[in-house]
């Protein structure tokens, strides 16, 4: 999960769930984050948890209605539990006790023999946006020259930043990089939007960069946010649409009738009356075939 220091290996059952959700690709031990996984990493912590847990509940034997009801009951109980207080394992059903083992690996609880202790991560399940991430502090400073400073980042945070920031220096307590057209473009081609990047940077800004109450000053330079959206527009100048090219009509009337039909049906992409050519969508091509057969 985001915020993990990376000091320990991820449990195999957790990895299997991430593969099942399409967040990782490859094989355990030699895997990489997918496009969907990259989007997952940019989400708030609570959304990440529920996305993972919902996928986990789809796996057998948890995919049975009775088992899922017991699992959700446990999750709601954890979300409203007292941080650090001990709760008896014996008070849980058998299905809940089995799930508790996985939640311990996930970091939602710490289980010690006959007792379990909800962690700060468990409070995120039912927390408000203001208390969305008790373990994560703002760590980013973004300058008008597109330079990004990450203060005391975890290894996972640096790995995430490297997906859209050109990392240049790494020090024991700081990482320095730059937002460039190439680095941001590599994120945009992975179906990440400029709006998602701006929201991530804004939500992880360092406390010293946060605006004073009653002011409309933004901690992110306007030049930077505007440029992110401009780089996104550059990738949207050309769109690729599967199509069929019609040409070499034997009769001019065939061309005119076909052109009129596809134009009226809304499936004409482009046409050149002089060369008697037209580009039609795949759906339109099927309709043209049926139309010609009915004539």
C-alpha positions in Angstrom: 0.0 0.0 0.0 1.1 3.6 -0.4 3.1 4.7 2.6 4.8 1.3 2.9 8.5 1.9 3.6 9.3 -1.2 1.5 11.4 -2.7 4.3 9.5 -6.0 4.2 8.3 -8.2 1.4 4.6 -8.2 0.5 2.6 -11.2 1.6 1.8 -13.6 -1.2 -2.0 -13.5 -0.6 -1.9 -9.7 -0.8 0.0 -10.0 -4.1 -2.5 -12.5 -5.5 -5.3 -10.0 -4.7 -3.5 -7.2 -6.5 -3.0 -9.4 -9.5 -6.6 -10.4 -9.4 -7.7 -6.8 -9.4 -5.5 -6.0 -12.4 -3.2 -3.7 -10.5 -0.1 -5.7 -11.1 1.2 -7.7 -14.1 3.9 -10.3 -14.5 4.6 -12.9 -11.9 5.1 -12.6 -8.1 8.7 -11.5 -7.6 9.0 -10.1 -11.1 6.0 -7.8 -11.5 5.2 -4.2 -12.5 2.3 -1.8 -11.9 -0.3 -1.7 -14.6 -2.1 1.4 -16.0 -5.0 0.6 -13.6 -2.5 0.2 -10.8 -1.0 3.6 -11.5 -4.4 5.2 -11.2 -5.0 3.2 -8.0 -1.8 4.6 -6.5 -3.0 8.2 -7.1 -6.3 7.6 -5.2 -6.8 8.6 -1.6 -5.9 6.0 1.0 -9.5 5.1 1.9 -10.4 4.5 -1.8 -7.4 2.3 -2.1 -8.4 0.2 0.9 -12.0 -0.3 -0.2 -11.0 -1.1 -3.8 -8.6 -3.7 -2.5 -11.0 -5.2 0.1 -13.9 -5.4 -2.4 -11.7 -7.4 -4.7 -10.5 -9.6 -1.9 -14.1 -10.4 -0.9 -14.7 -11.7 -4.5 -12.3 -14.5 -4.0 -13.4 -17.9 -2.7 -14.3 -18.9 -0.1 -15.2 -15.2 0.8 -17.5 -14.9 -2.3 -20.4 -16.6 -0.5 -23.1 -14.1 0.7 -23.0 -15.3 4.3 -19.2 -15.1 4.5 -19.2 -11.6 2.8 -21.8 -10.4 5.3 -19.5 -11.5 8.2 -16.5 -9.9 6.6 -18.2 -6.6 6.0 -19.4 -6.6 9.6 -15.8 -7.0 10.8 -14.6 -4.2 8.5 -17.3 -1.8 9.8 -16.4 -2.8 13.4 -12.8 -2.0 12.7 -13.7 1.3 11.1 -15.4 2.5 14.3 -13.1 0.9 16.8 -10.8 2.7 19.2 -7.2 3.0 18.0 -4.8 0.9 20.1 -7.6 -0.8 22.2 -7.5 -4.6 22.6 -10.4 -6.6 21.3 -10.9 -10.4 22.0 -10.5 -12.7 19.0 -13.0 -15.1 20.6 -15.8 -12.6 20.1 -15.5 -13.0 16.3 -17.1 -15.7 14.2 -14.9 -18.4 12.5 -15.1 -16.6 9.1 -14.1 -13.3 10.7 -11.2 -15.0 12.6 -9.9 -16.3 9.2 -10.2 -12.9 7.6 -8.4 -11.3 10.6 -5.2 -13.2 9.6 -5.3 -11.4 6.2 -6.1 -8.0 7.7 -3.1 -8.4 10.0 -0.9 -8.9 6.9 -2.5 -5.9 5.3 -1.8 -3.7 8.3 -5.3 -3.0 9.4 -4.9 -4.8 12.7 -2.1 -6.3 14.8 -3.0 -9.7 16.2 -1.4 -11.1 19.3 -2.6 -14.5 20.4 -6.2 -14.0 21.7 -6.4 -10.2 21.1 -6.2 -7.9 18.1 -5.5 -4.2 18.0 -6.9 -1.9 15.2 -4.2 0.2 13.7 -4.4 3.8 12.4 -5.0 2.4 9.0 -8.3 0.8 10.2 -9.7 4.2 11.2 -9.4 5.3 7.6 -12.1 2.8 6.5 -14.9 5.0 8.0 -12.9 8.2 8.4 -13.8 11.6 6.8 -11.8 13.2 4.1 -10.1 15.4 6.7 -8.8 12.3 8.5 -8.3 10.3 5.3 -4.7 9.3 6.0 -3.5 9.5 9.6 -0.1 8.0 8.7 0.7 10.2 5.7 1.9 13.8 5.9 2.3 16.3 3.2 5.8 16.0 1.8 5.9 17.8 -1.6 7.1 21.3 -2.5 6.5 22.4 -6.1 8.2 25.5 -7.4 7.3 27.8 -10.4 10.3 26.4 -12.3 8.7 22.9 -12.2 11.2 21.7 -9.6 9.7 19.2 -7.1 11.1 18.6 -3.7 10.0 15.5 -1.7 10.9 15.8 2.0 11.4 12.5 3.9 9.6 10.4 1.3 9.2 6.6 1.5 10.7 4.4 -1.2 7.2 3.8 -2.5 6.4 7.5 -2.7 9.6 8.0 -4.7 8.7 5.2 -7.0 5.3 6.8 -7.6 6.8 10.2 -8.2 9.2 8.7 -10.7 6.2 7.8 -12.9 5.6 11.5 -13.7 8.6 13.4 -12.3 12.1 13.3 -13.7 14.1 12.3 -10.6 17.5 14.0 -10.5 18.9 13.8 -7.0 18.3 11.5 -4.0 19.5 12.5 -0.5 18.9 10.7 2.8 16.0 13.0 3.7 15.0 14.6 0.4 14.4 13.7 -3.3 14.6 16.3 -6.0 13.1 16.1 -9.5 11.5 18.1 -12.3 8.1 18.0 -14.0 9.0 17.7 -17.7 7.0 17.2 -20.9 8.6 13.7 -21.3 8.0 12.6 -17.6 4.4 13.9 -17.5 3.8 12.5 -21.0 4.8 9.0 -19.8 2.0 9.2 -17.2 -0.6 10.6 -19.7 -0.1 7.7 -22.0 -0.9 5.4 -19.1 -4.4 6.9 -19.0 -3.6 9.3 -16.1 -5.1 12.7 -16.5 -3.7 16.1 -15.7 -6.5 16.6 -13.2 -5.4 13.5 -11.3 -1.8 14.7 -11.2 -2.8 18.1 -9.9 -5.1 16.6 -7.2 -2.3 14.3 -6.1 0.3 17.1 -5.9 -2.2 19.3 -4.1 -3.3 16.7 -1.5 0.3 15.9 -0.7 1.7 19.4 -0.5 4.0 20.1 2.5 2.3 21.8 5.5 4.5 24.9 5.0 3.1 25.3 1.5 -0.6 25.2 2.6 -2.6 28.4 2.2 -3.5 30.5 5.2 -7.1 30.4 6.3 -9.3 32.9 4.5 -7.0 33.3 1.5 -7.4 31.9 -2.1 -3.7 31.4 -2.6 -2.9 28.0 -4.1 0.1 26.0 -2.9 0.7 24.8 -6.5 2.0 27.5 -8.9 -0.6 28.4 -11.5 2.1 28.1 -14.2 2.7 24.5 -13.3 -1.0 23.4 -13.2 -1.7 25.2 -16.5 1.2 23.5 -18.1 0.1 20.1 -17.0 -3.2 20.6 -18.8 -1.5 22.0 -21.9 0.7 18.9 -22.1 -2.4 16.8 -21.8 -4.0 18.7 -24.7 -1.0 17.9 -26.8 -1.7 14.2 -26.5 -5.4 14.7 -27.5 -4.8 16.5 -30.8 -5.1 13.3 -32.8 -7.6 10.5 -32.1 -7.6 7.1 -33.8 -10.9 5.6 -34.8 -11.3 2.2 -36.6 -12.8 2.8 -40.0 -13.4 1.5 -43.5 -12.4 3.3 -46.7 -14.8 3.2 -49.6 -13.4 3.9 -53.0 -13.6 2.9 -56.7 -17.4 3.1 -57.1 -18.5 1.7 -60.4 -21.3 4.2 -60.7 -21.5 7.8 -59.5 -25.0 7.2 -58.2 -23.8 4.4 -56.0 -21.3 6.8 -54.4 -23.9 9.6 -53.9 -26.5 7.2 -52.4 -23.9 5.6 -50.1 -22.6 9.0 -49.0 -26.1 10.3 -48.3 -26.9 7.2 -46.2 -23.8 7.2 -44.0 -24.1 11.0 -43.5 -27.7 10.7 -42.4 -26.9 7.8 -40.1 -24.1 9.8 -38.5 -21.3 7.3 -39.4 -19.3 9.4 -41.9 -15.8 10.3 -40.7 -14.5 12.0 -43.8 -15.2 12.2 -47.6 -13.7 13.5 -50.8 -16.3 14.1 -53.5 -13.6 14.7 -56.2 -11.9 11.3 -55.7 -15.2 9.6 -54.7 -13.8 8.3 -51.4 -15.2 8.2 -47.9 -14.2 6.9 -44.5 -17.0 5.2 -42.5 -17.0 3.9 -38.9 -17.0 0.1 -38.3 -20.5 0.3 -37.0 -21.5 2.3 -40.1 -19.9 -0.3 -42.3 -22.1 -3.0 -40.9 -25.2 -0.8 -41.5 -24.1 -0.1 -45.0 -23.8 -3.8 -45.8 -27.4 -4.4 -44.5 -28.7 -1.3 -46.4 -27.1 -2.5 -49.7 -28.5 -6.0 -49.3 -32.0 -4.6 -48.7 -31.9 -2.5 -51.9 
